Amino acid sequence: CCKLESQVQAEERLLKTLFTGYNKLSRPVINSSDTVLVHFGLSIAQLVDVVRARY
């Protein structure tokens, strides 16, 4: 109970510290008209863990 609440508070403090002054409009490109490619993936092992957690 209390340990979980403490962890949640620590996470909230970390996020607040990391994103203080963060500009949502800034992009990692030289020209503002350039596109930003984002790639992500998911492995089978991660899917198995999700299925196990549900049952």
C-alpha positions in Angstrom: 0.0 0.0 0.0 2.3 2.7 1.2 5.3 1.5 -0.8 3.3 1.7 -4.0 2.1 5.2 -3.2 5.7 6.3 -2.5 6.7 4.8 -5.9 3.9 6.7 -7.6 4.9 9.9 -6.0 8.6 9.4 -7.0 7.5 8.7 -10.6 5.4 11.9 -10.6 8.3 14.0 -9.2 10.7 12.5 -11.9 8.3 13.3 -14.7 7.7 16.8 -13.4 11.5 17.4 -13.2 12.2 15.9 -16.7 9.5 17.9 -18.4 9.8 21.2 -16.7 10.4 23.7 -19.5 9.9 21.1 -22.2 8.7 22.7 -25.4 6.1 20.5 -27.2 6.6 22.4 -30.4 10.3 21.6 -30.7 11.3 18.9 -33.2 14.6 17.1 -33.9 15.0 18.5 -37.4 17.0 21.4 -39.0 14.1 22.6 -41.2 10.7 22.9 -39.7 9.1 21.5 -42.9 11.2 18.2 -42.6 9.3 15.1 -41.5 10.3 13.1 -38.5 10.2 9.3 -38.9 9.3 7.3 -35.9 9.8 3.5 -35.8 8.6 1.2 -33.1 8.2 -2.5 -32.7 6.8 -5.2 -30.5 8.3 -8.7 -30.0 6.4 -11.9 -29.5 7.9 -12.2 -26.0 6.2 -9.0 -25.0 2.8 -10.3 -26.3 3.2 -13.5 -24.3 3.8 -11.5 -21.1 0.6 -9.4 -21.8 -1.5 -12.5 -22.3 -0.1 -14.1 -19.1 -0.9 -11.0 -17.1 -4.5 -11.0 -18.1 -5.2 -14.5 -16.7 
